[in-house]
Amino acid sequence: MKIIKKNISAKDGSGSIMLRPEIPEDLWHSYNLLRAGDLVRCTTVRKVVKESSTGSTTSSKKRLMLTIRLKTIDFDPDALQVRLSGVVENQNELVRMGAHHTLTLELHQNFTLEKDCWDKIYLDVVEDACNPDRRAELAAVVMHSGLAHVCLVTGALTVTKARIETNIPKKRTGSSNNAKAIARFFEAVYQAILRHVDFATVKAVLLGSPGYVKDDFMAYLKEECFKRDDRPFMEAVNKGKFVLVRASSGHKHALEEVFSDPTVCKRIESTKAMEEVAVLQKFMRTMDVDPDRAYYGFHHVRSAADQLAIDKLLVTDQLFRASSPPVRKMYVGLVEDVEANGGTVYVFSSLHVSGQQLQQVSGVAAILRYPLPDLDELELQAEEYELNGGEADPGSDDESENASDERIRQDMELLNF
């Protein structure tokens, strides 16, 4: 991503930024910046219908500059496209004000995004997207006999670049059909890796499968690359970039097992994706051995942050796409408070396996500096709030308890908005 122009007010954070997506991952970052109510200005193609004096009509497609106020934002992770729709906000001789229009963000095409407030999370997304060192860090191939997925893993998303499926007949005495089918399957995987993986940038290529499929493919790859003099493969083999690991199948969800393998974790621990996996595994272990130092759910985490107890905050980017501005502001405030008090914040991508796992436990979790066994009382207070019809416990006269009840009431109203 490249910043073309930036104009943000230091007073209230309002303003606009002109950006240019340069690689497919930039479109994912663009999606995380957009929300309903924002203004987007870029060139687009629109069908224009003209009526002649005789009543006949002619239609043509015109490229023009339009500004729309966003209503819906969709991201297609397979096609890597961001589709926007909204109402036209600028005067144009070919399009009337208030007309609906749909556009697709494209690579190498400038667009201007205007917001009422560019908060810290938005600015961090822009800074991360404009980091020139950001590229695909890992490649992963999961396979079983007849099925393989070739994926690229970046700091923000896991992209399936190729799906190879081949019918493998059973072994029969006197027949070579099985061996020929396996050779065709391995050749298709070989070509897919050669076409989609840039060995100059990836730190490792993970090969996962059940049984000996990965070992047989690795032997095939080594033999063929030296026979064909395929330099990218030869250099990758010589540098030991291929890492063999067990996986239960060739389906994409088997990547979760690949990333959990201790051998893989040690080999690629410096990548952003593995940092997220490692801290999520640490949270799960802490939940088992020291549950008073690991909490999830907004109310518990917010209470721990108020007591300056959070060492590591885990949160998914999906929470920052909340349609309600107060809810988004609530999570942004949590992140800012944790960072201000010396904690480390990990924003998990919802397009990574680790981010999907975190989303299953509310999307927000924390590892604490010291145990807080009293946090479980917060859940009881929330239940009492529900039982009392949304009112604080009438028997509580303590000022701090009343303040806690008020925070619970406000947070529950926002989360149920």
C-alpha positions as CSV (number, residue, x, y, z in Angstrom):
1,M,0.0,0.0,0.0
2,K,1.2,3.5,-0.8
3,I,0.0,6.7,0.7
4,I,-0.5,9.3,-2.0
5,K,-1.9,12.1,0.1
6,K,-2.8,12.5,3.8
7,N,-4.9,15.2,5.3
8,I,-6.0,14.4,8.9
9,S,-7.0,17.0,11.5
10,A,-4.9,16.9,14.7
11,K,-7.8,18.3,16.6
12,D,-10.6,15.7,16.1
13,G,-9.0,13.1,13.8
14,S,-11.3,13.8,10.9
15,G,-9.9,14.0,7.3
16,S,-9.0,11.9,4.3
17,I,-6.1,9.7,3.0
18,M,-5.5,8.8,-0.6
19,L,-4.2,5.3,-0.9
20,R,-3.0,2.9,-3.7
21,P,-3.2,-0.9,-3.2
22,E,-0.1,-2.4,-4.8
23,I,-0.4,-6.1,-3.8
24,P,-3.4,-8.4,-3.2
25,E,-3.0,-8.2,0.6
26,D,-3.5,-4.5,0.4
27,L,-7.1,-5.1,-0.5
28,W,-7.6,-6.9,2.8
29,H,-6.1,-3.9,4.6
30,S,-8.4,-1.6,2.6
31,Y,-11.4,-3.7,3.7
32,N,-10.4,-3.3,7.4
33,L,-10.2,0.5,6.9
34,L,-13.7,0.8,5.5
35,R,-17.0,1.1,7.4
36,A,-20.5,2.2,6.7
37,G,-20.9,6.0,6.5
38,D,-17.4,6.7,5.2
39,L,-16.9,8.6,1.9
40,V,-14.9,6.8,-0.8
41,R,-13.8,8.7,-4.0
42,C,-12.3,6.9,-7.0
43,T,-12.6,6.3,-10.7
44,T,-15.3,3.8,-11.7
45,V,-17.2,2.6,-14.8
46,R,-20.9,3.4,-15.0
47,K,-23.5,2.5,-17.6
48,V,-25.0,5.8,-19.0
49,V,-28.3,5.8,-20.8
50,K,-29.1,8.7,-23.1
51,E,-32.5,9.4,-24.7
52,S,-32.6,11.2,-28.1
53,S,-35.2,13.7,-29.2
54,T,-37.0,10.9,-31.1
55,G,-37.4,8.8,-27.9
56,S,-34.8,6.2,-28.8
57,T,-32.2,5.3,-26.1
58,T,-28.5,4.5,-26.4
59,S,-26.3,3.1,-23.6
60,S,-22.6,3.3,-23.1
61,K,-20.0,2.7,-20.4
62,K,-18.2,5.8,-19.1
63,R,-15.3,6.0,-16.7
64,L,-15.8,8.8,-14.3
65,M,-14.8,10.0,-10.8
66,L,-17.5,9.4,-8.1
67,T,-17.7,9.9,-4.4
68,I,-20.1,7.5,-2.6
69,R,-21.2,7.2,1.0
70,L,-20.7,3.6,2.0
71,K,-23.7,1.4,2.9
72,T,-22.3,-2.1,2.4
73,I,-18.7,-3.5,2.2
74,D,-17.9,-7.0,1.1
75,F,-14.6,-8.8,0.8
76,D,-14.1,-12.0,-1.3
77,P,-11.1,-13.9,0.2
78,D,-10.9,-16.2,-2.9
79,A,-11.0,-13.5,-5.6
80,L,-9.3,-11.0,-3.3
81,Q,-11.8,-8.2,-4.2
82,V,-13.4,-5.5,-2.2
83,R,-16.9,-4.6,-3.4
84,L,-18.5,-1.3,-2.2
85,S,-22.0,0.1,-2.6
86,G,-23.6,3.3,-1.5
87,V,-25.1,6.5,-2.7
88,V,-23.5,9.1,-4.8
89,E,-22.5,12.3,-2.9
90,N,-20.9,14.5,-5.5
91,Q,-22.4,16.4,-8.4
92,N,-21.8,14.8,-11.8
93,E,-23.3,15.6,-15.2
94,L,-23.8,11.9,-15.9
95,V,-25.0,10.6,-12.4
96,R,-27.5,12.3,-10.2
97,M,-27.0,13.0,-6.5
98,G,-28.4,10.2,-4.3
99,A,-28.2,7.5,-7.0
100,H,-26.9,4.1,-5.9
101,H,-23.6,2.9,-7.2
102,T,-21.4,-0.2,-6.8
103,L,-17.7,-0.2,-7.3
104,T,-14.8,-2.6,-6.9
105,L,-11.4,-1.6,-5.5
106,E,-8.6,-2.5,-7.9
107,L,-4.9,-2.9,-7.6
108,H,-2.8,0.1,-8.7
109,Q,-5.9,2.3,-8.6
110,N,-5.9,5.3,-6.2
111,F,-8.9,5.8,-3.9
112,T,-9.5,8.5,-1.3
113,L,-11.1,7.5,2.0
114,E,-12.6,10.2,4.2
115,K,-13.6,9.5,7.9
116,D,-15.2,11.5,10.7
117,C,-12.4,10.1,13.0
118,W,-9.2,8.2,12.2
119,D,-8.7,6.4,15.5
120,K,-5.6,4.5,16.5
121,I,-6.6,1.2,15.1
122,Y,-7.3,2.7,11.6
123,L,-3.9,4.5,11.7
124,D,-2.1,1.3,12.7
125,V,-3.7,-0.6,9.8
126,V,-2.4,2.1,7.4
127,E,1.0,2.0,8.9
128,D,1.2,-1.8,8.7
129,A,-0.1,-1.9,5.1
130,C,2.5,0.6,4.0
131,N,5.4,-1.4,5.6
132,P,7.7,-2.3,2.6
133,D,9.0,-5.4,4.3
134,R,5.5,-6.9,4.4
135,R,5.2,-9.9,2.0
136,A,4.2,-13.5,2.0
137,E,6.3,-15.1,4.8
138,L,5.4,-18.7,4.4
139,A,4.1,-21.2,1.9
140,A,2.2,-24.3,3.0
141,V,1.2,-27.4,1.1
142,V,-1.2,-29.8,2.7
143,M,-1.9,-33.0,0.8
144,H,-3.2,-36.6,0.9
145,S,-3.4,-39.0,-2.0
146,G,-5.2,-37.2,-4.8
147,L,-5.9,-33.9,-3.0
148,A,-3.6,-30.9,-2.3
149,H,-3.9,-27.2,-1.3
150,V,-1.1,-24.8,-2.0
151,C,-1.4,-21.7,0.3
152,L,0.5,-18.5,0.9
153,V,0.5,-17.2,4.5
154,T,1.1,-13.5,5.1
155,G,0.9,-11.4,8.2
156,A,-2.8,-10.7,7.5
157,L,-4.3,-13.7,5.6
158,T,-4.0,-17.2,4.3
159,V,-4.6,-17.3,0.6
160,T,-5.3,-20.6,-1.3
161,K,-3.4,-20.3,-4.6
162,A,-4.2,-23.7,-6.0
163,R,-6.3,-26.7,-5.3
164,I,-5.2,-29.9,-7.0
165,E,-7.5,-32.9,-7.1
166,T,-6.8,-36.1,-9.0
167,N,-8.4,-39.5,-9.0
168,I,-6.0,-42.1,-7.8
169,P,-7.0,-45.7,-8.6
170,K,-6.2,-48.5,-6.2
171,K,-3.1,-50.6,-6.7
172,R,-3.7,-53.7,-8.7
173,T,-1.3,-56.5,-9.6
174,G,0.1,-56.1,-13.1
175,S,-1.4,-52.6,-13.5
176,S,0.6,-49.3,-13.5
177,N,-2.4,-47.0,-13.4
178,N,-1.9,-46.2,-9.7
179,A,1.8,-45.2,-10.2
180,K,0.9,-43.1,-13.3
181,A,-1.9,-41.3,-11.5
182,I,0.4,-40.5,-8.5
183,A,3.0,-39.2,-10.9
184,R,0.4,-36.9,-12.6
185,F,-0.7,-35.7,-9.1
186,F,2.8,-34.9,-8.0
187,E,3.6,-33.1,-11.2
188,A,0.5,-30.9,-10.8
189,V,1.6,-30.0,-7.2
190,Y,5.1,-29.4,-8.4
191,Q,4.0,-27.0,-11.1
192,A,1.6,-25.2,-8.7
193,I,4.4,-24.5,-6.2
194,L,6.7,-23.4,-9.0
195,R,4.1,-21.0,-10.3
196,H,2.8,-19.5,-7.0
197,V,5.7,-19.5,-4.5
198,D,8.4,-16.9,-4.6
199,F,11.3,-18.6,-3.0
200,A,13.3,-15.4,-2.7
201,T,10.8,-14.0,-0.1
202,V,9.3,-17.0,1.7
203,K,11.2,-18.2,4.8
204,A,9.9,-21.7,4.6
205,V,7.7,-24.1,2.6
206,L,5.7,-26.4,4.9
207,L,4.8,-29.8,3.4
208,G,2.1,-31.6,5.5
209,S,0.3,-34.9,4.9
210,P,-0.7,-38.1,6.6
211,G,1.6,-41.1,6.3
212,Y,4.4,-41.0,3.7
213,V,2.7,-38.9,1.0
214,K,4.9,-35.8,1.9
215,D,8.1,-37.9,1.9
216,D,7.3,-39.4,-1.5
217,F,6.5,-36.0,-2.9
218,M,9.7,-34.5,-1.5
219,A,11.7,-37.3,-3.1
220,Y,9.9,-36.7,-6.4
221,L,10.6,-32.9,-6.1
222,K,14.3,-33.4,-5.5
223,E,14.7,-35.8,-8.4
224,E,12.8,-33.7,-10.9
225,C,14.2,-30.2,-10.0
226,F,17.8,-31.4,-10.5
227,K,16.8,-33.3,-13.7
228,R,15.0,-30.2,-15.1
229,D,17.5,-27.7,-13.7
230,D,14.7,-25.7,-12.0
231,R,16.9,-23.2,-10.1
232,P,14.2,-21.9,-7.7
233,F,13.6,-25.4,-6.4
234,M,17.2,-26.4,-6.3
235,E,18.2,-23.3,-4.2
236,A,15.2,-23.9,-1.9
237,V,16.2,-27.5,-1.4
238,N,19.9,-26.7,-0.8
239,K,18.9,-24.0,1.8
240,G,16.6,-26.4,3.6
241,K,13.5,-24.3,3.1
242,F,11.2,-27.3,2.8
243,V,9.9,-28.5,6.2
244,L,8.1,-31.8,6.4
245,V,5.4,-32.1,9.1
246,R,2.4,-34.4,9.8
247,A,-1.1,-33.3,8.8
248,S,-4.3,-35.4,9.0
249,S,-5.5,-34.6,5.4
250,G,-5.0,-32.4,2.4
251,H,-7.9,-30.1,3.3
252,K,-7.2,-26.5,4.2
253,H,-8.3,-26.8,7.8
254,A,-5.3,-29.2,8.3
255,L,-3.1,-26.0,8.4
256,E,-4.1,-25.7,12.1
257,E,-2.3,-28.9,12.8
258,V,0.7,-27.8,10.7
259,F,1.1,-24.6,12.6
260,S,0.8,-26.3,16.0
261,D,3.7,-28.7,15.3
262,P,6.7,-27.8,17.6
263,T,9.2,-28.4,14.8
264,V,7.4,-25.8,12.6
265,C,7.0,-23.3,15.5
266,K,10.7,-23.4,16.2
267,R,11.7,-23.0,12.6
268,I,9.4,-20.1,11.7
269,E,8.9,-18.4,15.1
270,S,9.9,-15.0,13.8
271,T,7.0,-14.7,11.4
272,K,3.9,-12.7,12.4
273,A,1.6,-15.6,11.8
274,M,3.6,-17.8,14.1
275,E,3.8,-15.1,16.8
276,E,0.0,-15.1,16.8
277,V,-0.1,-18.9,17.0
278,A,2.4,-18.9,19.8
279,V,0.7,-16.4,22.0
280,L,-2.7,-18.1,21.5
281,Q,-1.2,-21.4,22.5
282,K,0.3,-19.7,25.6
283,F,-3.2,-18.3,26.5
284,M,-4.7,-21.8,26.2
285,R,-1.9,-23.4,28.3
286,T,-2.4,-20.6,31.0
287,M,-6.1,-21.3,31.0
288,D,-5.3,-25.0,31.9
289,V,-2.5,-24.5,34.5
290,D,-3.2,-21.0,36.0
291,P,-6.8,-20.0,35.1
292,D,-6.7,-16.9,37.3
293,R,-4.1,-15.4,34.9
294,A,-6.1,-16.0,31.7
295,Y,-9.5,-14.5,30.9
296,Y,-11.6,-14.0,27.8
297,G,-14.8,-12.1,27.1
298,F,-15.0,-8.3,27.1
299,H,-16.3,-7.8,30.7
300,H,-13.5,-9.8,32.3
301,V,-10.8,-8.4,30.1
302,R,-12.0,-4.8,30.6
303,S,-12.0,-5.3,34.3
304,A,-8.5,-6.7,34.2
305,A,-7.4,-3.7,32.2
306,D,-8.9,-1.3,34.8
307,Q,-6.6,-3.0,37.3
308,L,-3.5,-2.6,35.1
309,A,-3.1,-6.4,35.1
310,I,-2.9,-7.2,31.3
311,D,0.4,-8.3,30.0
312,K,-0.8,-9.6,26.6
313,L,-4.1,-8.7,24.9
314,L,-5.4,-10.9,22.1
315,V,-8.2,-9.4,19.9
316,T,-9.5,-10.2,16.4
317,D,-9.8,-7.6,13.7
318,Q,-13.4,-8.6,13.2
319,L,-14.3,-6.8,16.5
320,F,-13.1,-3.5,15.0
321,R,-15.6,-3.9,12.1
322,A,-18.6,-3.5,14.4
323,S,-21.4,-1.7,12.7
324,S,-22.1,0.3,15.9
325,P,-19.5,3.2,16.4
326,P,-19.8,3.1,20.2
327,V,-19.0,-0.7,20.2
328,R,-15.9,-0.1,18.0
329,K,-14.9,2.8,20.3
330,M,-15.2,0.5,23.3
331,Y,-12.7,-2.0,21.8
332,V,-10.4,0.8,20.6
333,G,-10.4,2.2,24.1
334,L,-9.4,-1.2,25.5
335,V,-6.5,-1.5,23.1
336,E,-5.3,2.1,23.9
337,D,-5.5,1.5,27.7
338,V,-3.6,-1.8,27.5
339,E,-0.8,-0.2,25.4
340,A,-0.6,2.9,27.6
341,N,-0.1,0.6,30.7
342,G,2.8,-1.3,29.1
343,G,0.9,-4.3,27.8
344,T,1.4,-5.9,24.3
345,V,-1.5,-6.1,21.9
346,Y,-1.9,-8.8,19.2
347,V,-4.5,-8.1,16.6
348,F,-5.4,-11.4,15.0
349,S,-6.6,-11.7,11.4
350,S,-10.0,-13.4,11.0
351,L,-8.6,-15.0,7.8
352,H,-5.9,-16.9,9.7
353,V,-6.7,-20.2,11.5
354,S,-5.5,-18.6,14.8
355,G,-7.9,-15.7,14.4
356,Q,-10.8,-18.0,13.8
357,Q,-9.9,-20.0,16.9
358,L,-9.8,-16.8,19.0
359,Q,-13.2,-15.7,17.6
360,Q,-14.7,-18.9,19.0
361,V,-13.9,-17.6,22.5
362,S,-15.5,-14.2,22.1
363,G,-12.7,-12.7,20.0
364,V,-11.0,-11.0,22.9
365,A,-8.7,-12.6,25.6
366,A,-5.9,-11.6,27.9
367,I,-2.9,-13.1,29.7
368,L,-2.4,-11.3,33.0
369,R,0.8,-10.2,34.8
370,Y,-0.6,-11.6,38.1
371,P,-3.6,-13.7,39.2
372,L,-7.0,-12.0,39.7
373,P,-9.3,-14.7,41.2
374,D,-11.9,-12.1,42.0
375,L,-12.7,-11.4,38.3
376,D,-15.1,-14.4,38.3
377,E,-17.4,-12.2,40.5
378,L,-18.0,-10.0,37.4
379,E,-19.9,-12.8,35.8
380,L,-22.1,-13.1,38.9
381,Q,-22.7,-9.3,38.8
382,A,-23.7,-9.5,35.1
383,E,-26.2,-12.3,36.0
384,E,-27.6,-10.2,38.9
385,Y,-27.9,-7.3,36.5
386,E,-30.1,-9.4,34.2
387,L,-32.2,-10.8,37.1
388,N,-32.8,-7.3,38.5
389,G,-34.2,-6.1,35.2
390,G,-31.2,-4.0,34.3
391,E,-30.8,-2.3,37.7
392,A,-28.0,-2.4,40.2
393,D,-28.2,-4.6,43.3
394,P,-30.4,-2.5,45.7
395,G,-28.5,-3.9,48.7
396,S,-25.1,-2.5,47.5
397,D,-24.2,0.8,49.1
398,D,-20.5,0.7,48.3
399,E,-19.6,3.4,45.8
400,S,-17.0,1.3,43.9
401,E,-19.6,-1.5,43.5
402,N,-22.1,0.9,42.2
403,A,-19.5,2.2,39.7
404,S,-18.8,-1.3,38.6
405,D,-22.6,-2.0,38.1
406,E,-22.8,1.2,36.0
407,R,-19.9,0.0,33.8
408,I,-21.5,-3.4,33.4
409,R,-24.8,-1.7,32.4
410,Q,-23.2,0.5,29.8
411,D,-21.0,-2.3,28.4
412,M,-24.0,-4.7,28.1
413,E,-26.1,-2.1,26.4
414,L,-23.3,-1.5,23.8
415,L,-22.6,-5.2,23.2
416,N,-26.3,-5.9,22.7
417,F,-26.7,-2.8,20.5
